[in-house]
Amino acid sequence: MSPTELGHLFKFIEDACTNSQIRALLRAKKKDGSKVKLGQTTKDVMENLVAAHNDGVVTDDELMGLLAAGEENGRQHIFFYRVPVRAHSKYSNSAELTARLRTVLSTNGDQLPHFVLMPEERVISDIRSQRLANDQLNVIAKWYSGREFEEVVLKEVFRRNGDQFIRRESKIEKVRLVSMARYHPRGLLEIRVPTGERESRKTCLSELETILELLAPVFSLNDLVLMSLRKAMKTLQETNGSKGAKHRVSAAQVADGDARAEFNPALEGQDLFASIRHKEAIGLYEDLAQLDVYWESPVGKKDEEDEIRCQIGLYQANGIRLGAKRAGEEIDFVINRLWDLSK
């Protein structure tokens, strides 16, 4: 791997991976007897990862494996589609499905995976099977695309001869965006598109349509059914605060025909139903169109800031938004819960 590619790889890891993921790799090396440091801040953790790689403790393949997992960490809008039972057999063999995706999506002899691309246009970067805890296999396809944006680095206001002037300096920054599709053997297709401050509703839905078009030769659109999350939202709303509940509910948007209303807690992050009037008012509407849910982390985190915030129904009724980086097992926990609640 060239120094330029290696520089890209470390930058992508810093952008995509959580500190806990990187520390887990370093901790495993330390447990095996290697002299490595862990660190607490992102700066320290990254410096220790670079040092471990320079010393030959962490390999190139381990860095790429770390990035592959980190790119599935959230900061994504995830759209869900069911595959009816009648069509399960078409996609049940993960090896065949992976091969079909490679045939359709790979061009010019692409050597996949390729994690250090910084493309101008959308390119395929990875197609692989992923083994789950229950020994089943998911199939993943991943794309990279490049985007430029203007970042203001200096802005000052000054006066000259009684007139006011604004001086602004900016630079063009290039970012790499990651989109992916993942098929679960139980008949669930996820399509994940990047979300964030610079990605509007329009760009998210446009990317969704593009990925669906790319997958169409393999996943027939006739076999894909929108997985509505309305039932899951209603259940989560009704069970909020009940004994043993593993979530709490915040902002909600409800609809009754063309009429819509938004309800928010009095304080940021507070439970929506801290006031019973909210629940009573929501009950006047027919449909729950959007809900913010704070899930308790399944990996032992107990602090409120470690809760997993999930916006359900944002943009479309079959989608959720995870705006922050989360561990893969946390995201899978949310997806599995929504799958169960939507049946």
C-alpha positions in Angstrom: 0.0 0.0 0.0 1.4 3.4 -1.0 2.0 6.2 1.6 -0.8 8.2 -0.1 -3.3 5.3 0.2 -2.2 4.6 3.8 -2.8 8.3 4.6 -6.3 8.0 3.1 -7.0 4.8 5.1 -6.2 6.4 8.4 -8.3 9.4 7.6 -11.2 7.2 6.7 -10.8 5.2 9.9 -10.8 8.3 12.0 -14.0 9.6 10.2 -15.9 6.3 10.3 -14.8 4.3 13.4 -15.7 4.8 17.0 -12.9 5.1 19.6 -14.1 1.9 21.3 -13.8 0.0 18.0 -10.2 1.1 17.5 -9.3 0.5 21.2 -10.8 -3.0 20.9 -8.3 -3.9 18.2 -5.4 -2.3 20.2 -6.6 -4.1 23.3 -6.5 -7.4 21.5 -3.0 -6.8 20.4 -2.0 -5.8 24.0 -3.6 -9.0 25.3 -1.4 -11.0 22.9 1.7 -9.4 24.5 2.4 -6.6 22.1 3.5 -3.2 23.6 0.7 -0.9 22.5 -1.1 2.0 24.1 -4.9 2.5 24.0 -5.6 6.2 24.7 -8.8 8.0 25.5 -9.2 11.0 23.1 -9.6 10.5 19.3 -6.2 12.1 18.8 -4.5 9.7 21.2 -6.3 6.6 19.9 -5.4 7.4 16.3 -1.8 8.1 17.1 -1.6 4.8 19.0 -3.1 3.0 16.0 -0.6 4.6 13.6 2.2 3.6 15.9 1.0 0.0 16.2 0.9 -0.2 12.4 4.3 1.3 12.0 5.7 -1.3 14.5 4.1 -4.1 12.5 1.7 -5.0 15.3 -1.4 -4.0 13.2 -1.5 -5.2 9.6 -2.9 -3.5 6.5 -5.7 -6.2 6.4 -6.7 -5.4 10.0 -6.9 -1.7 9.2 -9.2 -2.4 6.2 -11.3 -4.8 8.4 -11.6 -2.0 10.9 -12.7 0.5 8.3 -15.2 -2.0 6.7 -17.0 -2.3 10.1 -16.7 1.4 10.8 -18.4 2.4 7.6 -21.5 0.6 8.8 -21.6 2.5 12.1 -24.5 4.9 11.4 -24.6 8.5 10.3 -27.0 7.0 7.8 -30.6 6.9 6.8 -31.7 3.3 6.5 -34.6 2.3 4.3 -36.2 -1.1 4.8 -37.8 -3.5 2.2 -39.4 -6.9 2.8 -39.0 -9.8 0.4 -42.3 -11.8 0.4 -42.0 -15.5 1.4 -42.8 -16.5 -2.1 -39.6 -14.9 -3.3 -37.2 -16.0 -0.5 -35.8 -18.9 -2.5 -34.4 -16.4 -5.1 -32.1 -14.9 -2.5 -31.6 -17.6 0.0 -28.1 -18.8 -1.2 -25.7 -16.2 0.0 -22.8 -17.4 -2.1 -24.9 -17.3 -5.3 -26.3 -13.9 -4.3 -22.8 -12.5 -3.8 -21.7 -13.9 -7.1 -24.7 -12.3 -8.9 -24.1 -8.9 -7.3 -20.4 -9.1 -8.4 -21.4 -9.9 -11.9 -23.9 -7.1 -12.2 -22.1 -4.4 -10.2 -18.4 -4.9 -10.8 -16.9 -3.6 -14.0 -13.5 -3.7 -15.7 -12.3 -6.4 -13.5 -12.7 -4.5 -10.3 -10.6 -6.0 -7.5 -12.8 -5.8 -4.5 -12.7 -4.8 -1.7 -11.0 -1.5 -2.4 -11.2 0.7 0.7 -8.8 3.6 -0.2 -10.7 5.0 -3.1 -11.4 8.7 -3.2 -13.7 8.8 -6.3 -15.3 11.7 -8.1 -18.3 9.6 -9.2 -20.0 6.6 -7.5 -18.0 3.4 -7.6 -18.5 -0.1 -6.2 -16.0 -0.7 -3.3 -17.0 -3.9 -1.7 -19.3 -6.9 -2.2 -19.1 -9.6 0.5 -20.9 -12.0 2.8 -21.0 -11.2 6.5 -21.4 -13.9 9.2 -23.9 -13.2 12.0 -23.9 -14.5 15.5 -26.6 -17.1 14.6 -24.3 -18.4 11.9 -26.4 -17.0 9.1 -24.9 -14.9 6.3 -25.8 -11.3 5.3 -24.7 -10.1 1.9 -23.4 -6.5 1.6 -22.7 -4.2 -1.3 -21.0 -0.9 -0.7 -20.4 2.2 -2.9 -18.3 5.3 -2.5 -18.9 8.7 -4.0 -17.1 12.0 -3.7 -18.6 15.4 -3.0 -17.1 18.9 -2.7 -18.3 21.6 -0.4 -17.2 25.1 0.6 -16.0 25.5 4.1 -15.6 29.0 5.6 -12.3 29.4 7.3 -12.4 33.1 8.1 -15.2 35.6 8.4 -14.7 39.1 9.7 -16.7 42.3 9.7 -14.9 45.7 9.5 -15.7 49.3 8.6 -13.9 51.6 6.3 -14.8 55.2 5.7 -18.1 54.7 7.4 -19.1 51.7 5.3 -19.4 48.1 6.6 -17.6 45.3 4.8 -17.5 41.5 5.3 -14.4 39.6 4.4 -14.7 35.9 4.0 -12.2 33.3 3.1 -13.1 29.7 2.3 -11.6 26.5 1.0 -13.0 23.6 -0.9 -13.2 20.4 1.1 -13.7 17.0 -0.5 -15.5 14.3 1.4 -16.2 10.6 0.7 -19.7 9.4 1.1 -20.6 5.7 1.7 -23.9 4.0 0.6 -24.6 0.4 1.1 -27.2 -2.4 0.7 -27.5 -5.3 3.0 -29.7 -8.4 2.6 -30.7 -10.5 5.6 -31.6 -14.1 4.9 -34.9 -13.7 6.8 -36.1 -11.5 3.9 -35.1 -8.0 4.8 -33.2 -5.6 2.5 -31.6 -2.5 4.0 -30.5 0.4 1.8 -28.3 2.9 3.7 -27.5 6.3 2.4 -25.3 8.9 4.0 -27.0 11.6 6.1 -25.7 14.6 8.0 -25.6 18.4 7.9 -24.8 18.6 4.2 -27.2 15.8 3.0 -30.7 17.1 2.4 -33.9 15.1 2.2 -33.8 15.4 -1.6 -30.2 14.1 -1.9 -31.0 11.2 0.5 -34.0 10.1 -1.5 -32.2 10.6 -4.8 -29.4 8.3 -3.6 -32.0 5.7 -2.5 -33.5 5.6 -5.9 -30.1 5.3 -7.5 -29.1 2.3 -5.3 -32.5 0.6 -6.1 -31.8 1.0 -9.8 -28.3 -0.5 -9.4 -29.8 -3.4 -7.6 -32.7 -4.0 -9.9 -31.0 -6.6 -12.1 -30.5 -8.8 -9.0 -33.4 -7.8 -6.7 -36.5 -7.5 -8.8 -38.5 -4.5 -7.8 -41.6 -6.8 -7.8 -40.0 -8.7 -4.9 -39.5 -5.6 -2.7 -42.3 -4.4 -0.4 -42.0 -1.2 1.6 -41.6 -2.3 5.3 -43.9 0.3 7.0 -42.7 1.2 10.5 -46.1 2.7 11.5 -47.0 -0.3 13.7 -43.6 -0.3 15.3 -43.9 3.4 16.1 -47.4 3.0 17.6 -46.2 0.1 19.8 -43.2 2.0 21.0 -45.4 5.0 21.8 -47.9 2.9 23.7 -45.3 0.9 25.7 -43.2 4.0 26.6 -42.5 4.0 30.3 -44.0 0.5 30.9 -42.2 -1.9 33.2 -39.2 -3.3 31.5 -39.3 -1.0 28.5 -35.9 -0.6 26.9 -36.5 2.7 25.3 -37.9 6.2 25.9 -39.8 8.4 23.4 -39.1 12.0 22.5 -40.3 14.2 19.7 -43.3 12.9 17.7 -45.1 14.1 14.5 -48.7 12.9 14.0 -51.2 13.3 11.2 -54.9 13.2 10.6 -55.6 13.5 6.9 -53.8 16.6 5.7 -53.4 18.0 9.2 -50.1 17.5 10.9 -48.8 18.4 14.4 -45.5 18.1 16.1 -45.1 17.4 19.8 -41.8 17.9 21.6 -40.7 17.5 25.2 -40.2 20.7 27.3 -36.5 20.0 27.5 -34.1 18.6 25.0 -33.8 14.8 25.5 -36.6 14.7 28.0 -39.2 12.0 27.8 -42.1 13.2 25.5 -44.6 11.8 28.0 -43.2 13.6 31.0 -46.4 15.6 30.5 -49.5 13.4 30.2 -51.1 16.2 28.0 -48.8 15.2 25.2 -50.0 11.7 25.1 -53.6 12.8 25.3 -53.1 15.3 22.4 -51.4 12.7 20.3 -54.4 10.4 20.9 -56.6 12.8 19.0 -54.8 12.1 15.7 -55.1 9.0 13.5 -51.5 8.3 12.4 -48.1 8.6 14.0 -45.9 9.8 11.2 -42.5 10.2 12.9 -41.1 9.3 16.3 -37.7 9.8 18.1 -36.7 6.8 20.2 -33.9 6.6 22.6 -32.8 2.9 22.9 -30.9 1.5 25.8 -27.5 0.3 24.5 -27.3 -3.5 24.4 -23.5 -3.4 25.0 -23.5 -2.4 28.6 -23.5 1.4 28.3 -25.7 3.1 30.9 -25.1 6.8 30.6 -27.9 8.8 29.0 -25.5 10.2 26.4 -24.8 6.6 25.3 -28.4 5.9 24.4 -29.0 5.2 20.7 -31.1 7.9 19.2 -33.2 6.7 16.3 -35.5 8.9 14.3 -38.2 6.6 12.8 -40.2 7.6 9.8 -38.1 10.6 8.9 -38.5 11.2 5.1 -40.4 8.0 4.6 -42.5 5.5 6.6 -40.1 2.7 5.9 -37.0 4.5 7.1 -35.0 5.4 10.1 -32.2 7.9 10.7 -29.2 7.2 12.9 -27.3 10.5 12.9 -24.3 9.5 15.1 -21.7 6.8 15.0 -22.8 3.7 16.8 -21.3 0.2 17.1 -22.6 -2.3 14.6 -24.2 -4.5 17.3 -26.1 -1.5 18.5 -27.5 -0.7 15.1 -28.4 -4.4 14.6 -30.2 -4.3 17.9 -32.4 -1.4 16.7 -33.1 -3.0 13.3 -34.0 -6.4 14.9 -36.4 -4.7 17.3 -38.1 -2.8 14.5 -38.4 -5.9 12.5 -40.1 -7.7 15.3 -42.4 -4.8 16.1 -43.4 -4.3 12.5 -44.9 -7.8 12.0 
